[in-house]
């Protein structure tokens, strides 16, 4: 399965709203309150089923990976469109046209890539930007940008069989659809029908019309893993209403709440609804192998393992490798403590340690299997249970 960390926007920052952020939006018929949505888990994934894309009713489940470490919806085009419209070599457009429509879905000729993971785990999806409403948990979004991929490659550009039908990225920042060799724009540019180059995707949960008194965001309750669930076919998977869309004080009650920082090297600004966009990173104090240091952390439900990056000042004498069974303690400014022990390879507590680096830490699926979590987009807060 893929190791999915946040793609990141890269390069620079801005403080203003996107000039064209609202072009792909339209009003929904009714406001969304606090709604319980089913999720399922496999041995190493949290799964969210899409019920519809555009006018295409997905009676056959299309499982997507529920990913708090990325932003935007990435879907397998071969699972949604007939072969006359797309093959593993790309989309087919009518002569002289730069877009086509299929069952309420618009696909444009803006072709690019979206990447996840790094090193030997890196996967790059090739596809096109399109637009459609989606239905999840009985809720229908506004029309929103979607990246429809038709094939994937590894870190060396060699063909790779995609191990997912889709990625449902919900973090509070942006991730990039990279077009050609264009760098990720320093200024926020949410993908819309006028986009001609590299642009940004944002969480699908930003495309609901929330009711008065309900904050845009979500809460995911602890999601124990299920080894009998096949993440690609949904066979053996049990739907459980552990995801809450829309936040109130009552929903957030009991959480240890942390405000997240907005790193200066990431695009930031406002989405079409006027809500802040900001890469979610929490300052933590990490204690492991006799060393204690501060580092920013991303809590990433799309990543099946843990990654700890040790700064230079703490790298001298740091054990390599770190033995299985070594305790790790992660303390947040709010006082919440996440603790686990380093596990064997191919388990959710398997941990990679990199020395002499200032990169953020990534804590993956083990946290979400045992703890609750929320992101409030409006307040730029994350909650831990």
RACORTA-V501805 format. One record per residue. RES is the residue in three letters. PSI is psi as a letter, one per 40 degrees, with the letter a starting at -180 (NA if undefined). Layout:
# RACORTA-V501805
[[RES PSI] [RES PSI]]
This chain:
# RACORTA-V501805
[[UNK i] [UNK i] [UNK h] [UNK h] [UNK i] [UNK h] [UNK d] [UNK i] [UNK d] [UNK i] [UNK h] [UNK a] [UNK i] [UNK i] [UNK e] [UNK i] [UNK i] [UNK h] [UNK d] [UNK f] [UNK d] [UNK e] [UNK d] [UNK e] [UNK i] [UNK i] [UNK i] [UNK i] [UNK d] [UNK i] [UNK i] [UNK h] [UNK a] [UNK h] [UNK h] [UNK h] [UNK i] [UNK h] [UNK i] [UNK i] [UNK i] [UNK a] [UNK d] [UNK f] [UNK i] [UNK h] [UNK h] [UNK h] [UNK h] [UNK h] [UNK d] [UNK i] [UNK h] [UNK b] [UNK e] [UNK h] [UNK h] [UNK g] [UNK d] [UNK h] [UNK h] [UNK g] [UNK h] [UNK i] [UNK h] [UNK h] [UNK h] [UNK e] [UNK e] [UNK i] [UNK h] [UNK i] [UNK h] [UNK h] [UNK i] [UNK h] [UNK d] [UNK e] [UNK e] [UNK d] [UNK i] [UNK i] [UNK d] [UNK d] [UNK d] [UNK i] [UNK a] [UNK e] [UNK e] [UNK i] [UNK i] [UNK h] [UNK i] [UNK i] [UNK h] [UNK e] [UNK i] [UNK e] [UNK i] [UNK i] [UNK i] [UNK h] [UNK f] [UNK e] [UNK h] [UNK h] [UNK h] [UNK i] [UNK e] [UNK g] [UNK h] [UNK a] [UNK i] [UNK h] [UNK i] [UNK i] [UNK a] [UNK i] [UNK b] [UNK e] [UNK e] [UNK h] [UNK h] [UNK h] [UNK h] [UNK h] [UNK a] [UNK i] [UNK h] [UNK a] [UNK h] [UNK i] [UNK i] [UNK i] [UNK h] [UNK h] [UNK f] [UNK e] [UNK h] [UNK h] [UNK i] [UNK i] [UNK h] [UNK i] [UNK h] [UNK h] [UNK h] [UNK h] [UNK i] [UNK e] [UNK i] [UNK i] [UNK i] [UNK a] [UNK e] [UNK e] [UNK e] [UNK i] [UNK i] [UNK h] [UNK h] [UNK h] [UNK f] [UNK i] [UNK e] [UNK i] [UNK h] [UNK g] [UNK h] [UNK e] [UNK i] [UNK e] [UNK a] [UNK i] [UNK i] [UNK i] [UNK h] [UNK h] [UNK h] [UNK b] [UNK e] [UNK h] [UNK i] [UNK h] [UNK h] [UNK d] [UNK h] [UNK h] [UNK g] [UNK h] [UNK h] [UNK a] [UNK e] [UNK e] [UNK h] [UNK e] [UNK a] [UNK h] [UNK i] [UNK i] [UNK i] [UNK i] [UNK h] [UNK d] [UNK e] [UNK e] [UNK f] [UNK i] [UNK h] [UNK i] [UNK i] [UNK h] [UNK e] [UNK h] [UNK i] [UNK h] [UNK a] [UNK i] [UNK h] [UNK h] [UNK i] [UNK h] [UNK g] [UNK i] [UNK i] [UNK h] [UNK e] [UNK e] [UNK h] [UNK h] [UNK d] [UNK d] [UNK e] [UNK e] [UNK h] [UNK e] [UNK h] [UNK h] [UNK h] [UNK h] [UNK g] [UNK e] [UNK h] [UNK h] [UNK h] [UNK h] [UNK i] [UNK i] [UNK d] [UNK d] [UNK d] [UNK e] [UNK h] [UNK e] [UNK i] [UNK h] [UNK h] [UNK h] [UNK i] [UNK i] [UNK i] [UNK g] [UNK i] [UNK e] [UNK e] [UNK i] [UNK h] [UNK i] [UNK a] [UNK i] [UNK a] [UNK d] [UNK e] [UNK e] [UNK i] [UNK i] [UNK h] [UNK h] [UNK h] [UNK h] [UNK h] [UNK h] [UNK h] [UNK i] [UNK h] [UNK h] [UNK h] [UNK h] [UNK f] [UNK e] [UNK i] [UNK h] [UNK i] [UNK i] [UNK i] [UNK i] [UNK i] [UNK h] [UNK h] [UNK g] [UNK e] [UNK e] [UNK h] [UNK e] [UNK a] [UNK i] [UNK h] [UNK h] [UNK h] [UNK h] [UNK i] [UNK d] [UNK d] [UNK e] [UNK d] [UNK h] [UNK e] [UNK h] [UNK i] [UNK h] [UNK i] [UNK h] [UNK i] [UNK i] [UNK e] [UNK h] [UNK i] [UNK h] [UNK h] [UNK h] [UNK h] [UNK i] [UNK d] [UNK e] [UNK e] [UNK h] [UNK h] [UNK h] [UNK i] [UNK i] [UNK i] [UNK h] [UNK a] [UNK i] [UNK i] [UNK e] [UNK i] [UNK e] [UNK e] [UNK h] [UNK h] [UNK h] [UNK h] [UNK h] [UNK i] [UNK f] [UNK i] [UNK e] [UNK i] [UNK i] [UNK i] [UNK h] [UNK h] [UNK b] [UNK d] [UNK d] [UNK d] [UNK d] [UNK e] [UNK e] [UNK i] [UNK i] [UNK h] [UNK i] [UNK h] [UNK h] [UNK d] [UNK d] [UNK e] [UNK f] [UNK i] [UNK i] [UNK i] [UNK h] [UNK NA]]
